[in-house]
Amino acid sequence: MYKKIIAGFLIFATSALFGMSLNQLNSASKEELMEVKGIGAAKAAAIIAEREKSAFTSFDDFQRVKGIGAKAALNVKEYVK
């Protein structure tokens, strides 16, 4: 029983952290985005334009931005934690 409680808590905590990370991604300024390795002015502008169409709900969703592949998505994911 304790294992289930601990597992539930860990899943909740991870979800909360993940949600905050996506919130940061959905609200970061162009300058803040450019602080991430691999994100320059053009990609930051593309990220902002894409999130204005529809907020990012996952890091897989983030890859819909033109020029953002798995490596760039991983860099962003690591940066915003």
Summary of the structure (lengths in Angstrom):
residues: 81
radius of gyration: 14.5
end to end distance: 30.3
largest distance: 50.9
contacts: 198
relative contact order: 0.15
helix: 73%
strand: 0%
